[in-house]
Amino acid sequence: MSEPDLTAVKAALTSQRIETPSWAYGNSGTRFKVFAQEGVPRTPEEKLQDAARVHEHTGVAPTVALHIPWDKVDDYAALAARAHKLGLRLGTVNSNVFQDDDYKLGSVTHPDASVRRKALGHLLDCVDIMDATGSRDLKLWFSDGTNYPGQDDIRARQDRLGEALSAVYERLGEGQRMLLEYKLFEPAFYTTDVPDWGTAYAHCLKLGAKAQVVVDTGHHAPGTNIEFIVALLLREEKLGGFDFNSRFYADDDLMAGAADPFQLFRIMYEVVRGGGLGSGIAFMLDQCHNIEPKIPAIIRSVMNVQEATAKALLVDREALGVTQRTGDVLGANAVLMDAYNTDVRPLLAQVREDAGLDPDPVAAYHRSGWAQKITDERKGGRQAGWGA
């Protein structure tokens, strides 16, 4: 066994960046009920204020993803300038073609050409927003699908999807990317038009280098080996980003690492092994904090990703290679488990202290008084939420 190079591990952890989602700061819930909380942002600007607190205490969350139209403003350049003043940048622009009545039978795959044009217009508008904010990534998720056999032509819907993706791809500017997300089911129950990584990969492969796949850790069938998908997409240079969250049953959108921290470690090991930490992959949280306080939950999620990353960096790659080449099955597993069972919290505390941060971000947030401040100040107006 070789000793880990802690200097290199600390450097990797210091350079790691995790994007937080604007919608996680707003109210959210299930299809039955959205539970409002005190102090929740009412505007995109107030969401940025909360995101700045997360970055202040973690040091690794400098970008905020937008969701349009949930974060619609009159002047996106001004919003970007506001983010800059708070020490942030605007990150991924997420489109929304699933909450309009016209999209009941689909958006870009809808059988009605006029609805498809409307959906495509929104996607192109999102690229305009990217131009104004300096954002690199456009993330596309489609709820499009069918509920019953025969409801629509499965192949024709793929043709319509391909046409829309091609139009958006051609609109992308220099340095911009399209990240195509997939989801096994929900809200469609018979067919989903982008149900898995293979479908997303096939479309991205046809489009070109600016199109890549995004892996949402909650969007798979139970028991799916997500790290295999990660390894394959990395190998093909088609892994564009992550939406980190946890699930027990379906797309539960719980805090990253809450349900299965071992899975998060396995995913991050494949990222480290495949050279994905410094390759431009977008590591974004995609979570809905329905009953827990928003900001502490996001800080905890960032810390959980950091812990999984630290453990992945501690894997003795040399020893693992030896056991793999010699067919030492139990030995190879033991090497991985040694890293996973390492308590990396002292290491991360030291990394934070070296960066001038409090070693305990959650405790630092609670001491800051920010929760009481926003509760006192954010009175009246309409709280932000995901619109259910």
C-alpha positions as CSV (number, residue, x, y, z in Angstrom):
1,M,0.0,0.0,0.0
2,S,1.3,3.4,-0.9
3,E,0.6,6.5,1.1
4,P,-1.7,9.1,-0.6
5,D,-0.2,12.4,-1.7
6,L,-2.2,14.6,0.6
7,T,-0.9,17.7,-1.1
8,A,-2.3,16.7,-4.4
9,V,-5.6,15.5,-2.7
10,K,-6.0,18.9,-1.0
11,A,-5.2,20.8,-4.2
12,A,-7.9,18.8,-6.0
13,L,-10.5,19.4,-3.3
14,T,-9.6,23.1,-3.2
15,S,-10.1,23.4,-7.0
16,Q,-13.4,21.5,-7.0
17,R,-16.5,23.5,-8.0
18,I,-20.1,22.6,-7.3
19,E,-23.0,24.6,-8.8
20,T,-26.1,25.2,-6.8
21,P,-29.6,25.5,-8.3
22,S,-31.6,28.7,-7.9
23,W,-34.8,26.7,-7.5
24,A,-33.5,24.8,-4.4
25,Y,-33.6,28.1,-2.5
26,G,-37.3,28.5,-3.2
27,N,-40.4,26.6,-2.0
28,S,-40.9,23.2,-3.3
29,G,-42.9,20.1,-2.5
30,T,-44.7,17.0,-3.9
31,R,-47.6,16.9,-6.3
32,F,-49.8,17.0,-3.2
33,K,-48.5,20.1,-1.3
34,V,-45.8,22.8,-1.3
35,F,-44.8,23.8,2.2
36,A,-43.8,27.4,2.4
37,Q,-41.0,28.4,4.7
38,E,-40.1,31.8,6.3
39,G,-37.4,33.8,4.6
40,V,-37.6,32.1,1.3
41,P,-36.4,34.3,-1.7
42,R,-39.0,36.3,-3.6
43,T,-36.8,37.2,-6.5
44,P,-33.9,35.9,-8.5
45,E,-31.7,38.5,-6.8
46,E,-32.7,37.2,-3.4
47,K,-31.8,33.6,-4.5
48,L,-28.4,34.9,-5.4
49,Q,-28.0,36.4,-1.9
50,D,-28.7,32.9,-0.4
51,A,-26.3,31.2,-2.9
52,A,-23.6,33.7,-1.9
53,R,-23.9,32.5,1.7
54,V,-23.4,28.9,0.6
55,H,-20.3,29.9,-1.3
56,E,-19.1,32.0,1.6
57,H,-19.1,29.1,3.9
58,T,-18.1,26.3,1.6
59,G,-15.7,28.1,-0.8
60,V,-16.5,25.8,-3.7
61,A,-19.9,26.9,-4.9
62,P,-19.3,30.1,-7.0
63,T,-21.9,29.4,-9.7
64,V,-25.7,29.4,-9.7
65,A,-27.9,27.6,-12.2
66,L,-30.9,29.5,-13.6
67,H,-34.3,28.1,-14.5
68,I,-36.3,29.9,-17.1
69,P,-39.0,31.2,-16.7
70,W,-38.8,30.7,-12.9
71,D,-35.8,33.1,-12.9
72,K,-37.1,35.5,-15.6
73,V,-35.9,39.1,-15.3
74,D,-36.0,42.0,-17.7
75,D,-32.2,42.4,-17.8
76,Y,-30.1,39.3,-17.6
77,A,-26.8,41.2,-18.0
78,A,-27.7,43.2,-14.9
79,L,-28.5,39.9,-13.1
80,A,-25.1,38.6,-14.0
81,A,-23.5,41.9,-12.8
82,R,-25.4,41.5,-9.5
83,A,-24.1,37.9,-9.1
84,H,-20.6,39.2,-9.7
85,K,-20.9,41.7,-6.9
86,L,-21.9,38.9,-4.6
87,G,-18.8,36.9,-5.6
88,L,-20.8,34.5,-7.9
89,R,-21.3,33.7,-11.6
90,L,-24.4,32.7,-13.4
91,G,-24.1,29.1,-14.5
92,T,-26.2,26.6,-16.4
93,V,-29.4,27.9,-18.0
94,N,-32.2,25.3,-17.6
95,S,-35.1,25.4,-20.0
96,N,-38.8,24.7,-19.0
97,V,-41.1,23.2,-21.6
98,F,-43.1,21.2,-19.2
99,Q,-45.4,23.6,-17.3
100,D,-47.5,25.1,-20.0
101,D,-50.9,23.7,-20.8
102,D,-49.9,23.5,-24.5
103,Y,-47.3,20.8,-23.5
104,K,-49.9,18.3,-22.3
105,L,-49.0,16.0,-25.2
106,G,-45.4,17.0,-25.4
107,S,-43.3,20.0,-26.3
108,V,-40.7,19.5,-29.1
109,T,-42.2,16.1,-29.8
110,H,-45.8,17.3,-29.8
111,P,-47.9,16.1,-32.8
112,D,-49.0,19.7,-33.4
113,A,-46.3,21.7,-35.3
114,S,-47.4,25.0,-33.7
115,V,-46.7,23.7,-30.2
116,R,-43.3,22.4,-31.4
117,R,-42.5,25.9,-32.7
118,K,-43.5,27.4,-29.4
119,A,-41.2,25.0,-27.5
120,L,-38.3,25.5,-29.8
121,G,-38.7,29.3,-29.5
122,H,-38.3,29.0,-25.8
123,L,-35.2,26.9,-26.1
124,L,-33.7,29.5,-28.5
125,D,-34.6,32.3,-26.1
126,C,-32.6,30.4,-23.4
127,V,-29.6,30.6,-25.7
128,D,-30.1,34.3,-25.9
129,I,-30.1,34.4,-22.1
130,M,-26.8,32.5,-22.2
131,D,-25.3,35.2,-24.4
132,A,-26.4,37.9,-22.0
133,T,-25.2,36.1,-18.8
134,G,-22.0,34.5,-20.2
135,S,-23.3,31.1,-19.3
136,R,-21.6,28.1,-20.9
137,D,-24.2,25.4,-20.6
138,L,-27.8,25.0,-21.7
139,K,-29.5,22.1,-20.0
140,L,-32.4,20.4,-21.7
141,W,-34.9,18.1,-19.9
142,F,-38.1,17.1,-21.6
143,S,-41.1,15.6,-19.9
144,D,-42.4,14.6,-23.3
145,G,-43.8,11.1,-23.6
146,T,-47.0,9.1,-23.8
147,N,-49.2,7.3,-21.4
148,Y,-50.8,4.7,-23.6
149,P,-49.8,2.3,-26.4
150,G,-50.8,3.8,-29.8
151,Q,-51.2,7.3,-28.3
152,D,-48.5,8.6,-30.8
153,D,-45.9,7.4,-33.2
154,I,-42.7,6.5,-31.1
155,R,-40.3,6.9,-34.1
156,A,-41.9,10.1,-35.3
157,R,-41.5,11.6,-31.9
158,Q,-37.7,10.8,-32.1
159,D,-37.6,12.5,-35.5
160,R,-39.3,15.6,-34.0
161,L,-36.9,15.6,-31.1
162,G,-33.9,15.4,-33.4
163,E,-35.1,18.3,-35.5
164,A,-35.5,20.5,-32.4
165,L,-32.1,19.6,-30.9
166,S,-30.4,20.3,-34.3
167,A,-32.0,23.7,-34.4
168,V,-30.8,24.6,-30.9
169,Y,-27.3,23.1,-31.6
170,E,-26.9,25.3,-34.6
171,R,-27.8,28.4,-32.5
172,L,-25.1,27.7,-29.9
173,G,-22.2,30.1,-29.9
174,E,-18.5,29.7,-29.4
175,G,-17.7,28.0,-26.1
176,Q,-21.4,27.1,-25.4
177,R,-22.6,23.6,-24.9
178,M,-25.9,21.7,-24.9
179,L,-26.4,19.2,-22.1
180,L,-29.2,16.7,-22.7
181,E,-30.8,15.1,-19.6
182,Y,-32.7,11.9,-19.5
183,K,-35.3,10.4,-17.1
184,L,-36.7,6.9,-16.9
185,F,-40.3,8.0,-16.4
186,E,-42.6,10.7,-14.9
187,P,-44.7,12.4,-15.9
188,A,-45.1,10.1,-18.9
189,F,-45.8,6.4,-18.0
190,Y,-45.8,4.4,-21.2
191,T,-43.0,6.0,-23.2
192,T,-40.6,8.8,-22.3
193,D,-38.9,10.4,-25.3
194,V,-35.5,10.7,-23.6
195,P,-35.7,7.8,-21.1
196,D,-32.1,6.8,-20.7
197,W,-28.5,7.6,-21.2
198,G,-28.4,5.6,-24.5
199,T,-31.1,7.8,-26.1
200,A,-29.4,11.0,-24.9
201,Y,-26.0,9.7,-26.1
202,A,-27.3,8.8,-29.5
203,H,-28.8,12.2,-30.1
204,C,-25.6,13.9,-28.8
205,L,-23.4,11.8,-30.9
206,K,-25.3,12.8,-34.0
207,L,-25.2,16.5,-33.1
208,G,-21.5,16.9,-32.4
209,A,-18.9,17.9,-29.9
210,K,-21.0,20.7,-28.3
211,A,-23.7,18.2,-27.3
212,Q,-23.1,16.1,-24.2
213,V,-25.1,14.0,-21.7
214,V,-26.0,15.1,-18.2
215,V,-26.5,12.4,-15.5
216,D,-29.1,13.0,-12.9
217,T,-28.5,10.5,-10.1
218,G,-32.2,10.2,-9.4
219,H,-33.3,9.4,-13.0
220,H,-32.7,5.6,-13.2
221,A,-34.4,2.4,-12.4
222,P,-33.7,0.9,-9.0
223,G,-30.4,-1.0,-9.0
224,T,-29.0,0.8,-12.0
225,N,-25.2,0.9,-12.0
226,I,-24.8,4.6,-12.5
227,E,-21.1,4.5,-12.2
228,F,-20.9,2.3,-15.2
229,I,-22.8,4.9,-17.2
230,V,-20.4,7.6,-15.9
231,A,-17.4,5.5,-16.8
232,L,-18.6,4.9,-20.4
233,L,-19.7,8.5,-21.1
234,L,-16.3,9.7,-19.7
235,R,-14.5,7.2,-22.0
236,E,-16.5,8.5,-25.0
237,E,-16.0,12.2,-23.9
238,K,-19.7,12.7,-23.8
239,L,-20.2,13.3,-20.1
240,G,-21.2,17.0,-19.8
241,G,-22.4,17.2,-16.2
242,F,-24.2,15.9,-13.2
243,D,-27.4,16.7,-11.4
244,F,-26.6,15.4,-7.9
245,N,-29.4,14.3,-5.6
246,S,-30.5,11.2,-3.7
247,R,-33.4,8.8,-4.2
248,F,-35.0,6.0,-2.3
249,Y,-37.8,5.1,-4.7
250,A,-37.9,7.3,-7.8
251,D,-36.8,10.9,-8.5
252,D,-37.0,11.9,-4.9
253,D,-34.6,15.0,-5.2
254,L,-33.2,14.5,-1.7
255,M,-29.9,15.8,-0.5
256,A,-26.9,14.4,-2.4
257,G,-25.4,11.4,-0.6
258,A,-28.3,11.2,1.8
259,A,-29.8,7.9,0.6
260,D,-26.7,6.1,-0.6
261,P,-23.4,7.7,0.1
262,F,-21.5,4.7,-1.1
263,Q,-23.1,5.1,-4.5
264,L,-21.9,8.7,-4.6
265,F,-18.4,7.6,-3.7
266,R,-18.5,5.0,-6.5
267,I,-19.6,7.6,-9.0
268,M,-16.9,10.1,-7.9
269,Y,-14.3,7.4,-8.1
270,E,-15.1,6.8,-11.7
271,V,-14.9,10.6,-12.3
272,V,-11.5,10.8,-10.6
273,R,-10.3,7.6,-12.4
274,G,-11.5,9.0,-15.8
275,G,-9.9,12.4,-15.3
276,G,-13.2,14.1,-15.0
277,L,-12.4,16.4,-12.1
278,G,-10.6,19.1,-14.1
279,S,-12.2,18.4,-17.5
280,G,-15.1,20.9,-17.6
281,I,-17.8,18.6,-16.3
282,A,-20.5,20.5,-14.5
283,F,-21.1,19.3,-11.0
284,M,-24.5,20.7,-10.1
285,L,-26.9,20.0,-7.4
286,D,-30.6,19.4,-8.5
287,Q,-32.6,19.1,-5.3
288,C,-35.9,20.2,-3.8
289,H,-35.8,20.8,-0.1
290,N,-39.5,20.4,0.9
291,I,-39.4,20.2,4.7
292,E,-35.8,21.0,5.7
293,P,-34.3,24.5,5.8
294,K,-33.0,25.4,2.3
295,I,-29.6,26.9,2.8
296,P,-28.3,24.4,5.5
297,A,-29.5,21.5,3.3
298,I,-27.6,22.9,0.3
299,I,-24.5,23.4,2.4
300,R,-24.8,19.8,3.6
301,S,-25.2,18.6,0.0
302,V,-22.0,20.4,-1.1
303,M,-20.2,18.9,1.9
304,N,-21.5,15.4,1.0
305,V,-20.1,15.7,-2.6
306,Q,-16.8,16.9,-1.2
307,E,-16.6,14.0,1.2
308,A,-17.3,11.5,-1.6
309,T,-14.7,13.2,-3.8
310,A,-12.1,13.1,-1.0
311,K,-12.6,9.4,-0.5
312,A,-12.4,8.8,-4.2
313,L,-9.1,10.7,-4.3
314,L,-7.7,8.6,-1.5
315,V,-8.1,5.3,-3.4
316,D,-4.7,3.7,-3.7
317,R,-4.8,3.4,-7.5
318,E,-1.4,1.6,-7.6
319,A,-2.5,-1.1,-5.2
320,L,-5.9,-1.4,-6.9
321,G,-4.2,-1.9,-10.2
322,V,-2.1,-4.7,-8.8
323,T,-5.0,-6.6,-7.4
324,Q,-7.0,-6.2,-10.5
325,R,-4.2,-7.5,-12.8
326,T,-3.6,-10.5,-10.5
327,G,-7.3,-11.3,-10.2
328,D,-7.4,-10.7,-6.5
329,V,-11.1,-10.0,-6.3
330,L,-11.4,-9.5,-2.5
331,G,-8.2,-7.5,-2.4
332,A,-9.4,-5.1,-5.0
333,N,-12.7,-4.6,-3.2
334,A,-10.8,-4.1,0.0
335,V,-8.7,-1.3,-1.5
336,L,-11.9,0.6,-2.5
337,M,-13.5,-0.1,0.9
338,D,-10.4,1.2,2.7
339,A,-10.8,4.5,1.0
340,Y,-14.5,4.6,1.5
341,N,-14.2,3.8,5.2
342,T,-11.7,6.6,5.8
343,D,-13.1,9.5,7.8
344,V,-12.2,12.4,5.6
345,R,-13.9,15.1,7.7
346,P,-10.7,16.1,9.4
347,L,-9.0,16.4,6.0
348,L,-11.7,18.6,4.6
349,A,-11.7,20.7,7.8
350,Q,-8.0,21.3,7.2
351,V,-8.6,22.2,3.5
352,R,-11.2,24.8,4.6
353,E,-9.0,26.2,7.3
354,D,-6.1,26.5,4.8
355,A,-8.5,28.5,2.6
356,G,-9.5,30.8,5.5
357,L,-12.9,29.2,6.0
358,D,-14.6,27.9,9.1
359,P,-13.9,24.1,9.3
360,D,-17.6,23.5,9.9
361,P,-19.7,25.3,7.2
362,V,-23.1,24.4,8.7
363,A,-22.2,25.7,12.2
364,A,-20.7,28.8,10.6
365,Y,-23.9,29.5,8.8
366,H,-26.0,29.1,11.9
367,R,-23.8,31.5,13.8
368,S,-23.9,34.0,10.9
369,G,-27.5,35.1,11.8
370,W,-28.5,35.0,8.1
371,A,-31.5,32.8,8.7
372,Q,-33.0,35.3,11.1
373,K,-32.1,38.2,8.9
374,I,-34.0,36.9,5.9
375,T,-36.9,35.8,8.0
376,D,-37.2,39.4,9.3
377,E,-36.6,41.1,6.0
378,R,-38.4,39.0,3.5
379,K,-41.9,39.9,4.4
380,G,-44.7,40.3,1.8
381,G,-44.4,39.7,-1.9
382,R,-44.6,36.3,-3.6
383,Q,-42.2,33.6,-2.5
384,A,-40.2,31.8,-5.2
385,G,-41.2,28.3,-5.9
386,W,-41.1,25.7,-8.6
387,G,-44.7,26.4,-9.6
388,A,-46.6,23.2,-8.7
